[in-house]
Amino acid sequence: MGLDTSASLYPAISEADLLALPFHPIAKDAESEIVNAVQSAHAARRQAHALLEAAKRAVEITIEDSEAAALAYLKEHGAEP
């Protein structure tokens, strides 16, 4: 097994070696909890991205039109302050 280095001083590990590592199964309830936490994190990230984009657009609308128009935009897009 020849190990290479790439972008660091740590040796690379092959996919085959990684898959050959022994992992102990985890309890189903712990697995479900982890899956739910990861899914919630992904959903929160998507929501944060959408809110950031709405806020950016609201600033543009405020500059181009008015604060009232920006607030209406936010309300319409479910991002009320």
C-alpha positions, 0 to 999 in steps of 0.5 A: 500500500503506497501512501501519497501526500496531497496538500498536507503533510498527512499521508492519503488513505485509499478508499479501500483502506478507509472502507476496511476500517472496523466500525462498530454499529450504533444504536438505531435511536442514536442513528435516527437522532444523528440523521435528524440533526444533520437534516435540521442543520441542512434545512437551517442553512438553506433558510439562512441563505434564503433570508440573507438573499431576501435581506440583500434584495430588501436593502436594494429595494430600500435604496431604489424605492423606499423602506415601505416597499422593502418591508412589503417585499420581506413580508411577501417573501416570509422574511418579515423583521 
